[in-house]
């Protein structure tokens, strides 16, 4: 083992506050779903034209080193990036079939990117599954128990190989921070209720609960696989979790954390339903006590009815019989605790904000029928998501106290609207600039730190504009990209704002404040 590694076994960033950015492979790398390229579960939609093609995306696969140094120049010390299962175990067509071999060259390429991340002084936070899976698994992969086994094997092979390369070839520490599965709540909802994500013929409550069962079991298998690898190699203990899209609907977010904590809390299966109902009531009480400053306009008041209905639906439809695999996997896990920290993505978590005043000018895709057209007109889009930074304070504080674990803000950001041909490039309905959004939310981060809430870090989504699940129109980047001209990182966006400079200034101020 190289001396440079043994002299510094605890990786940089393991105890420091993480200031960084978040990204995902499919959204930023480029190189998927074309001829001779790895195919994932979005390949059919791209081929049919029901979603935009990813193409080169933000070209992170080739521009990674420059992007890391951009972050370093901003004073950041962390970068969340994803491994793409479809690239690591590839097939170059969209048809389902048997599992192909692992691609050693792809694993070496990811090891190089992680080494480059460390060379730039950034601590990597590695996501192992970010909404996509290889096309050869079929459109409804997470409805099949075999996917749980396949995912655990992918994690074992990928992280065994990559970490050994980091240690033996680069003289670097193995990865310290992991997110196994990104936003399982959004993956399930958008696949089996909303249909924004590709899926097969199955839909509705039963399919959703089965997918949750398999996704949570897969997390536990991945958690134990990673910890086993590190124990066998004698490496420092990693931090492993999943992350959720923060939601004020208990049955869409917090229930997943409570399910993962059943064994360590010694909740018997016979008491599961009662326990979760009590947890839901505790959460609703805490949320009401926070007295968040909502704008109680007509869409909000109407949306509260949606929240009431969704909560009632969650109470009535939850059935522990749908979580048989999860409960067996928890029972047989060699570790009672299967999360090392809490990770949340904070955007607009309030169900009451689901609706907006009718607008029919910003549809991304064709609607089929009058009902779909009407629903799309009154449903909030990315650029309608309301900014309520005080909610970030509530979720971090409540979850940290509830689970006695540190909380990582794994994503936080806001969307502007700008089509790839640069049309529809106006302000958000609330006129908010990204710099203003950053200032308001980092103020809440600093408030949490002053109150000694154990916040592990803040990762802004995202470093650059990228592919946002079927479209290039929502823009989340600290650096803008004019996709009509290429992939150059632009400091100033189409509104004249320079958010990367704002973020750098805020991070410097926070670091100085913490030093004193």
Secondary structure, 3 states (H helix, E strand, C coil): CCHHHHCCCCCCCCCCCEEEEECCHHHHCCCECCCCCECECCHHHHHHCCCCCCCCCCCHHHHHHHHHHHHHHCCCCEEEEECCHHHHCCCCCCCCCCCCCCCHHHHHHHHHHHHHHHHCCCEEEEECCCCCCEHHHCCCHHHCCHHHHHHHHHHHHHHHHHHHHHHHCCCCCCCCEEEEEECHHHHHHHHHCCCCCCCCCCCCHHHHHHHHHHHHHHHHHHHHHHHHHHHHHCCCCCEEEEEEECCCCHHHCHHHHHHHCCCCCCCCHHHHHHHHHHHHHHHHHHHHHHCCCCCCCHHHHHHHHHHHHHHHHHHHHCCHHHHHHHHHHHHHCCCCCCCCCEEEEECCCCHHHCECCCCCCCCCCCCCCHHHHHHHHHECCHHHCCCCHHHHHHHHHHHHHHHCCCEEEEEECCCEECCCCCCCCCCCCCCCCHHHHHHHHHHHHHHHHHCCCCEEEEEEECCECCCCCCCCCEECCCEECCCCCCCCCECCCCCCCCHHHHHHHHHHHHHHHHHC
